[in-house]
Every structure is written in C-alpha cells, then in structure tokens.
Amino acid sequence: MKKALGFGVALAALVAAIPASAVELSIALGSIGQDVQEMRSQLAKFEEETGHTVKLVEMPASTTDQFGQYRLWLAAQNPDIDVYRTDVIWAPQLAANLVDLSEAMADRVDKHLPSVIESQTVDGKLVAFPMYTDAPALYYRTDLLEKYGKEPPKTWTELAETAKEIQDKEREGGNAQMNGFVFQGAPYEGLTCDGLEWVASNGGGQIVSPEGEITINNEKAAQALEMAKGWVGTIAPEGVLAYKEEESRGVWQTGNAVFMRNWPYAYPLSAGDDSAVKGKFDVMPLPAGASGESAACLGGWNLAVSQYSQHQEAAIDLVRFLTSEQSQKERALSTARLPTIPSLYDDPEIAEAQPIVARWDEVVATAVPRPSAPTKGQYNEVSKEFWTAVNETLAGRGNAADNLDQLEKRLRRLKRSGWE
C-alpha cells in the first residue's frame, strides 16, 4: 500500500511539473548525413525547457520527393504537421499555406544574412526563418595530389586533367575502384544545382533571369553541359547518372574518388573515425569555368509554421529555439552547418572545430540563387525541366544545344501558364 501511495505521489509531482499548456508538436524534415541525430539532440533541449514534446516526421532524402509530399499535406490542410523544414527555394510556392513570422521574428531579422531573409519573404510576408545556409565545396584528396605532384585545380579543365591522370595511375597501381570525380548526376533538384554551377561558371548565365526572362538557351550554357558530359565514363563512373549527395559521399568516403562536389555537411563525416579519407582531404571553392569565375549554388534550410497547425504559438516557439544563435552555433560545431548569422563566422570555437565554416563566409555571400523568385509557383516545374535536360545530355541522349533548345520551348509554355 505504501509503495502504491509513493508511486501515486511521484506521478502527481511529475504531472504537476509539466506546464498546463504543454502540447505535442510535429516537425517534418528530410534526412541527409546527420540530420536526424542533430535534430533529436536539439529537440531534447527544447522539450526539457518548455515541457512540450516534439515528434520527428522523417521525409525521403530527395528534396524533390520532400517537396511533393509537403504540397500534398498543405493542399489537404493537414493539421498533423506543425513545423516544416523547408528548402531555400520553396518559399514562393508554399507561402499561401504558411504563417507570417514577421512579427514573431522582428527582434532577430537584422542579425541574419539579408539575402537569406529576403529569399524567405514573399509579398512582404516572412514565411520561413533560417536554420542554416549552404554552398557547395570541392573536396579533394591532399595525399593523392601530393603523391603525384599536383596542385588543387583552379578550373574545370584542370580538374578533369588532374582527375584523369591520378585515377589512371591509381588503377594501374592496383586500385581498380578509384574514380577521378563524383558529383550529383541523378535527375532531381541536386542536378539543378550542379548544372547551374557549370553553366554560370562558364558565362552561360541563369536558367531564368531575375526579371523572369528565359536565358538558358545559349552557346556558353551548351558548352558547359558538353564539358560535364565528357566526364561521364572517363573521370566519373557511369553510375554517377543516378548519384545524389549520399551516393557521391559513399564513393568518396570509402577512398574511391580524387575529387567530390558536395555540401559542407560531408566535411565532419569525411573527417570521422570511420572514414577512409580522414586526415587525407581538404576543401576549396568550386573550380572556375570559361568566365574565369567560380559559381556555387545557394542552398540552405529554414523552418516554417503551417497555417493548419492547431498549436501555432508553441510551433513558433520551436522555430525561435531552433533558429537561435545558440542553436546555429551548436550545429556549426557538430555538423559544419553554415550559420545565417554573420558574427558566427568569426567565432573561434567554430573555426577550430570546423575549419570549413570560417572559410566559407565569402562563398556563401556570393552564392548563385536558383530562379525560384522570378518563376514563383512554377519553380519546381522549371527546375524539373532543367534537370531533365541536363541529365539527358549527360547520358548522351541528344546534344546539349538541341536539349537546351527543347528546354526553352517547354519553359516558354510554363511561363505563359504560370509566372507572367
């Protein structure tokens, strides 16, 4: 009897310690690298501080698949998801279904990169708030470049030459699995990023200009795609046509690539104790093309509150917690996530723990945006048409000039039906 009474008192005390307003929230996010582990760690702190509980709703790794599911849920006015982690390009397409965070974040907006805040503002409505920004790096094997007396490549041409020479010599030496270069060649949003970098660095401009003009069908853009086509089956495996971020990292991290194009999340993973390239690699900005300039696609992830959430106030509290300066610093320290708060790029703890962060300040500031703003609600369709044309070219199904000509025609039809 005494034992039962003691249990009842303890249970009553536990219930009393939980705020009356405590609710269960749900947050949807995709999973690449350490996404889920990182989020669970930070959510545990939020739960402890607030008494709320948070359920993780894991999405596919493909951003294209994530976006499709988000649109279905929001179109159905699904109340089960309170917070969505959103890609930097999705704001114009999802804005009508998201809570305006302008007032809730008024005390923090000025601390963040203006370009990121602007990217999440649609018709004066702040529809999402930044967790971290992103811009890709060229990962390279320092040990192999030193072994063969090579310097890190400054141009795509130099990369192809160096990759081929080292790949061939390594294979001759018995490493039959060695590849010169791995990147994201699958037909999905990641290929839009890679393709845009090749085109922009070659002087081919954007897919669609900031003013909404279709500019992709030009000679320099075609030359850039033909250049990349030449890598497939020479310095990159044929399978690269199905690679996304994690497939690329898998080849690289097992020691079977000289170069890799990937995002900063791969840095701490590549430096982990289970990595074959630990202590044997470094990163640099992507090579320049014929324009003489490097081009890195702007990425990044934000948090948005659903208009259909039944717990909007608590959901906003969660967004404030996960986008705070402290949370951004923790992510930078643990997984090299690039902050959207400029002052953190000068933080000595971050610089020591994750060197890529401090070195990526300028790359982020000059990163190339995808044309989500000018194409508005049609961006996903525009991107799909572009990545399809790029993948077709890489696979040898038509040449770049013809594929871009067809792409322009399809984009003109989309423009007439959507963003004019």
PyMOL commands that set and color helices and strands:
alter all, ss='L'
color gray80, all
select helices_A, chain A and resi 2-17+35-50+63-75+91-97+109-111+114-119+142-147+156-172+189-201+219-229+238-242+245-253+266-270+312-322+325-335+342-346+348-353+355-359+361-365+372-394+400-417
alter helices_A, ss='H'
color red, helices_A
select strands_A, chain A and resi 24-29+53-58+83-87+121-122+125-126+129-134+137-141+179-182+257-262+281-284+299-305
alter strands_A, ss='S'
color yellow, strands_A
deselect
rebuild
show_as cartoon
